Amino acid sequence: MKLTAVDRTLINQLQGGFPLTEHPWDELAEKLSIPAEDMIERIRLMQANGLISRFGPIYNAERMGGGLTLAAVKVEPERFAEVNDIINSFDQVAHNYERDHELNMWFVIATESPEEIQVVIDKIEAQTGLDVYNMPKQEEYFLELKLMV
């Protein structure tokens, strides 16, 4: 699947520009002259084909009373898929990715309370047999990165 002009318009518009109204798709349909149903279907297709990974809000878990941390493990290549599946099975794992580093699997844990972070880490360690390195943020920066396509 290749990005169409409609896909590009959607991606560019939706980066920080989704209307917070009772009928956001109708508002976007009028603004972009694209039927709401077509926009929703295009987003589904782009996700299904791997062109975008997700579409949705990003919540500040900490401001809502929750916990958030970056974590990493060192996984032997022959166990990578297995450990990936275990870690991704946790609802609290927001995303997971491979890095070219001694700690080669990194993931974000988002929980309903700060205390729950350690509970999730303990369960991941028990299920994988690996040490989880917890790297909570020390300072936060806001960059508002938008990539025009």
SULTA-V163225 format. One line per field, one symbol per residue. ss: DSSP state (2 for helix, 1 for strand, 0 for the rest). phi: phi as a letter, one per 20 degrees, with the letter a starting at -180 (. if undefined). psi: psi as a letter, one per 40 degrees, with the letter a starting at -180 (. if undefined). Layout:
# SULTA-V163225
ss->???
phi->???
psi->???
This chain:
# SULTA-V163225
ss->00002222222222000000000222222222000222222222222200000000000000000011111110002222222222220000111111000000111111100002222222222222000011100000000000000
phi->.dfeffgfffgffffncffecfcfffffgffelcggffffffffffffemfceacrfdeegffenecbbecbcddfgfdgfffgfffffegfefbbbeceageecdbddccfbgffgfffgffffffemdfdeecffdbdcddlfcdfd
psi->hihidddddddddegefhhgidgddddddddefhhdddddddddddddeedidihiihigdddeeaihihiiihhideeddddddddeehdehdihiiigidgehiihhhididddddddddddddddeihhhhgiidihihdghhhh.
